Amino acid sequence: MTYVITSPCIGEKAADCVEVCPVDAIHDGGATYLIDPERCIDCGACEPVCPVSAIFHEANVPEEERHWIEINRAFFQGG
């Protein structure tokens, strides 16, 4: 399991999450930041600092945002 950044981050990109990630798993994905599922250590440090509540544990991503799980994965897999 991993954490996932979802649509509320679009255009926001406050970067608070980037600063607290101990393993540098959060990267600029263009319109949003995205979390590398291979680097994420599931610590949860990013979730409480997100000013727009865009970060969720993968198991808790709202149904309407679940496609962001694949968006995050695909970005780091090069496609």
C-alpha positions as CSV (number, residue, x, y, z in Angstrom):
1,M,0.0,0.0,0.0
2,T,1.0,3.6,-0.5
3,Y,-0.3,7.1,-0.3
4,V,-1.9,8.8,-3.4
5,I,-2.3,12.4,-4.4
6,T,-5.7,13.2,-6.0
7,S,-7.4,15.9,-8.0
8,P,-7.6,18.7,-5.3
9,C,-3.8,19.1,-5.8
10,I,-4.4,20.3,-9.4
11,G,-3.2,23.8,-9.6
12,E,-2.5,24.0,-5.9
13,K,0.9,22.4,-5.5
14,A,1.7,23.9,-2.1
15,A,4.7,21.5,-1.8
16,D,4.3,21.1,2.0
17,C,4.1,17.3,1.3
18,V,7.4,17.4,-0.6
19,E,9.2,19.0,2.3
20,V,8.1,16.4,4.9
21,C,8.5,13.2,2.8
22,P,11.5,11.4,4.4
23,V,12.3,9.3,1.2
24,D,11.7,11.9,-1.5
25,A,8.8,9.9,-3.0
26,I,6.8,13.0,-4.1
27,H,7.7,14.6,-7.4
28,D,6.3,17.3,-9.7
29,G,4.0,15.6,-12.1
30,G,3.0,18.8,-14.1
31,A,-0.4,20.0,-12.9
32,T,0.0,18.1,-9.6
33,Y,2.5,16.4,-7.4
34,L,2.5,12.6,-7.5
35,I,3.8,9.9,-5.1
36,D,6.1,7.2,-6.4
37,P,4.5,4.0,-5.1
38,E,7.8,2.2,-5.2
39,R,9.6,4.8,-2.9
40,C,6.7,5.5,-0.6
41,I,7.3,3.9,2.8
42,D,3.7,4.4,3.9
43,C,4.7,6.7,6.8
44,G,1.8,9.1,6.3
45,A,3.8,12.3,7.0
46,C,2.4,13.9,3.8
47,E,-1.3,13.5,4.5
48,P,-1.8,15.9,7.4
49,V,0.3,18.7,5.9
50,C,-1.6,18.8,2.6
51,P,-3.6,22.1,2.7
52,V,-6.2,20.9,0.2
53,S,-6.7,17.4,1.6
54,A,-5.6,15.8,-1.7
55,I,-3.5,12.9,-0.1
56,F,-5.1,9.6,0.9
57,H,-3.8,6.2,1.9
58,E,-4.5,4.0,-1.1
59,A,-7.1,2.0,0.8
60,N,-9.0,5.2,1.7
61,V,-9.1,7.0,-1.7
62,P,-12.7,8.2,-2.3
63,E,-14.4,6.2,-5.1
64,E,-14.6,9.2,-7.4
65,E,-10.8,9.7,-7.1
66,R,-9.7,6.1,-7.4
67,H,-8.4,6.6,-10.9
68,W,-5.6,8.7,-9.3
69,I,-4.1,5.5,-8.0
70,E,-3.2,4.5,-11.5
71,I,-2.3,8.0,-12.5
72,N,0.4,8.1,-9.8
73,R,1.7,4.6,-10.7
74,A,1.7,5.2,-14.5
75,F,3.7,8.5,-14.1
76,F,6.6,6.6,-12.4
77,Q,6.4,3.7,-14.8
78,G,7.0,6.0,-17.7
79,G,3.5,5.8,-19.1
